[in-house]
Amino acid sequence: MSDTERHYDIVIAGGGMIGTSLAIALAPLGLRVAVIEAVARQSTGQPSFDDRSTALSRSTQRMFEAMGLWDDIVAAATPIRSIHVSDKGRFGFSHIDAEEQGVEALGYVVINRVLGGVLQTAMKGVEKVDELCPARIVDIDLVPGSAQVVVDLGDTRQTFSCDLLVAADGANSQVRDMMGIEATKSEYGQRAIIGNLLPEMGLDRRAFERFTSQGPLAVLPVADNRAAFIWTVSEDDAERVLALDDEMFLGELQREFGYRLGRFSRVGKRASYALILSKALRLTATRSVLVGNAAHGLHPVSAQGFNLGMRDVAALCDCIADAAQGTAFDPGSPELLERYASWRHSDQKKLVRFTDSLVKLFGSARRPLRTLRNIGMLGFDLVPGVRSTFAKHTMGLAGRLPRLSRGVPLK
Ligand SMILES: Cc1cc2nc3c(=O)[nH]c(=O)nc-3n(C[C@H](O)[C@H](O)[C@H](O)COP(=O)(O)OP(=O)(O)OC[C@H]3O[C@@H](n4cnc5c(N)ncnc54)[C@H](O)[C@@H]3O)c2cc1C
């Protein structure tokens, strides 16, 4: 290791959607924070702030409100006033409505690149946050006294020490591996193809989720009367679908979705993502902790990965803010890490299980599951309380909520 040059209270590995949000959320506490991001901000290969659209839940909205960013985000976002859930080849559908849930919107859709612009501007304005980018963590040493982090800056290497190292470097987290935390990974054998198109009829703030034999297809309202789609296809068929010309692509997408929005046209650039469920076996190691996809990588079927990660951020900030009120403040103390891990355990487990069973329930052609899913769809719409519980989870309002998830600033 090279000589230690600087000490930080907190080093965040990964300046994607979650790492950047965490750095901004911590700002009121006045801690010295470093964010280390591997991919240059303006690079087209930036893997977090790309062309995907993300549906922000109500609890994420509250967090951004408490962080003072919501006005900028909502100006570039589209509200969802209802979600229409259907099953291709079956009659009937389920419907979740904002008014029925007593909220203004069930969520807001924002393009990751646009959200990234707001977050990066905000992070630059936080005095005590240093951003190192492009830079990559290549080695760590975790001892009870402090964590050492070796950073590769391209032409040089630097070593920093910190009280707490946060791994926010995504589902394939190398920092998680360096922390000695194993993760289970299972492939869904599916690929999500994303892009946007122009439907004949306006979405009017309605979102659609349609379960097909290949997997779920989501159509979300975005700006300029366009619709963003997240189309899950089987891995075996993905290359063929991606190679289709615009007209053929729209034809196949239309066959899966149907005509409830009229004819689709003017499809934009497509990109694709392999879908994998990943779960870390632990959330903490000595002076270090996992947040976001580094802790749990979900199927996008329920639009929950980022929102769940934001609840990690809210809980970690709550634990740190509480500890900061005491005398011998240490953001990496075993007690603080234990509190964070036990707080996040249940929410993460529930969401991972819920999302995974949704994929399996609605993605299977096997008879017992088909029968179950018919009951599921009916139960979903008719059994009192089921829809409301589902909506509470998707809005991120179930369970004990930390300050930021309630819209309360840290300080
Ligand atoms: C098609 C699709 C649609 C989705 N839609 C939704 C949705 O509607 N709602 C929702 O809540 N979620 C959604 N998600 C999930 C959401 O995108 C992820 O949960 C979210 O991006 C996780 O953010 P993250 O910052 O934890 O990880 P990432 O976005 O993977 O960011 C990790 C960052 O760490 C950096 N990095 C990696 N390794 C290193 C290293 N060694 N050193 C330094 N930096 C490093 C990377 O460059 C990157 O910037 C969707 C996912 C997909 C695939």
The ligand as a Tripos MOL2 file, in Angstrom:
@<TRIPOS>MOLECULE
LIG
   53    58     1     0     0
SMALL
NO_CHARGES

@<TRIPOS>ATOM
      1 C1        -34.1690   -2.3430  -16.8570 C.3       1 LIG1
      2 C2        -34.1790   -1.8890  -15.4240 C.ar      1 LIG1
      3 C3        -35.1790   -1.0590  -14.9610 C.ar      1 LIG1
      4 C4        -35.2160   -0.6510  -13.6220 C.ar      1 LIG1
      5 N1        -36.2490    0.1180  -13.1900 N.ar      1 LIG1
      6 C5        -36.3270    0.4670  -11.8930 C.ar      1 LIG1
      7 C6        -37.4170    1.2480  -11.3820 C.ar      1 LIG1
      8 O1        -38.3130    1.6340  -12.1270 O.2       1 LIG1
      9 N2        -37.4430    1.5560  -10.0540 N.ar      1 LIG1
     10 C7        -36.4650    1.1340   -9.2080 C.ar      1 LIG1
     11 O2        -36.5510    1.4130   -8.0000 O.2       1 LIG1
     12 N3        -35.4050    0.4200   -9.6530 N.ar      1 LIG1
     13 C8        -35.3150    0.0690  -10.9590 C.ar      1 LIG1
     14 N4        -34.2430   -0.6560  -11.4150 N.ar      1 LIG1
     15 C9        -33.1540   -0.9890  -10.4760 C.3       1 LIG1
     16 C10       -32.1580    0.1700  -10.3430 C.3       1 LIG1
     17 O3        -31.7080    0.5860  -11.6020 O.3       1 LIG1
     18 C11       -30.9730   -0.2520   -9.4760 C.3       1 LIG1
     19 O4        -31.4510   -0.7880   -8.2780 O.3       1 LIG1
     20 C12       -30.0680    0.9550   -9.1790 C.3       1 LIG1
     21 O5        -29.4590    1.4120  -10.3530 O.3       1 LIG1
     22 C13       -28.9950    0.5530   -8.1860 C.3       1 LIG1
     23 O6        -28.1450    1.6470   -7.9860 O.3       1 LIG1
     24 P1        -26.6970    1.4290   -7.3250 P.3       1 LIG1
     25 O7        -26.1300    2.7960   -7.2500 O.co2     1 LIG1
     26 O8        -26.8020    0.5860   -6.1070 O.co2     1 LIG1
     27 O9        -25.8990    0.5180   -8.3750 O.3       1 LIG1
     28 P2        -25.4510    0.8770   -9.8690 P.3       1 LIG1
     29 O10       -26.5350    1.6410  -10.5550 O.co2     1 LIG1
     30 O11       -25.0120   -0.4050  -10.4960 O.co2     1 LIG1
     31 O12       -24.2040    1.8490   -9.6820 O.3       1 LIG1
     32 C14       -22.9620    1.3640   -9.2140 C.3       1 LIG1
     33 C15       -21.8940    2.4240   -9.4880 C.3       1 LIG1
     34 O13       -20.6530    1.9640   -8.9350 O.3       1 LIG1
     35 C16       -19.6090    2.1680   -9.8940 C.3       1 LIG1
     36 N5        -18.5450    1.1530   -9.6160 N.ar      1 LIG1
     37 C17       -18.5430   -0.1670   -9.8960 C.ar      1 LIG1
     38 N6        -17.4350   -0.7570   -9.4290 N.ar      1 LIG1
     39 C18       -16.6700    0.2210   -8.8420 C.ar      1 LIG1
     40 C19       -15.4150    0.2500   -8.1580 C.ar      1 LIG1
     41 N7        -14.6620   -0.8610   -7.9670 N.pl3     1 LIG1
     42 N8        -14.9520    1.4300   -7.6720 N.ar      1 LIG1
     43 C20       -15.6910    2.5570   -7.8330 C.ar      1 LIG1
     44 N9        -16.8970    2.5980   -8.4810 N.ar      1 LIG1
     45 C21       -17.3870    1.4350   -8.9630 C.ar      1 LIG1
     46 C22       -20.2940    2.0020  -11.2480 C.3       1 LIG1
     47 O14       -19.5760    2.6510  -12.2690 O.3       1 LIG1
     48 C23       -21.6620    2.6580  -10.9840 C.3       1 LIG1
     49 O15       -21.6660    4.0410  -11.2430 O.3       1 LIG1
     50 C24       -34.1970   -1.0800  -12.7420 C.ar      1 LIG1
     51 C25       -33.1570   -1.9090  -13.2110 C.ar      1 LIG1
     52 C26       -33.1510   -2.3200  -14.5430 C.ar      1 LIG1
     53 C27       -32.0320   -3.2180  -15.0080 C.3       1 LIG1
@<TRIPOS>BOND
     1     1     2 1
     2     2     3 ar
     3     2    52 ar
     4     3     4 ar
     5     4     5 ar
     6     4    50 ar
     7     5     6 ar
     8     6     7 ar
     9     6    13 1
    10     7     8 2
    11     7     9 ar
    12     9    10 ar
    13    10    11 2
    14    10    12 ar
    15    12    13 ar
    16    13    14 ar
    17    14    15 1
    18    14    50 ar
    19    15    16 1
    20    16    17 1
    21    16    18 1
    22    18    19 1
    23    18    20 1
    24    20    21 1
    25    20    22 1
    26    22    23 1
    27    23    24 1
    28    24    25 2
    29    24    26 1
    30    24    27 1
    31    27    28 1
    32    28    29 2
    33    28    30 1
    34    28    31 1
    35    31    32 1
    36    32    33 1
    37    33    34 1
    38    33    48 1
    39    34    35 1
    40    35    36 1
    41    35    46 1
    42    36    37 ar
    43    36    45 ar
    44    37    38 ar
    45    38    39 ar
    46    39    40 ar
    47    39    45 ar
    48    40    41 1
    49    40    42 ar
    50    42    43 ar
    51    43    44 ar
    52    44    45 ar
    53    46    47 1
    54    46    48 1
    55    48    49 1
    56    50    51 ar
    57    51    52 ar
    58    52    53 1
@<TRIPOS>SUBSTRUCTURE
     1 LIG1         1 GROUP 0 **** ****
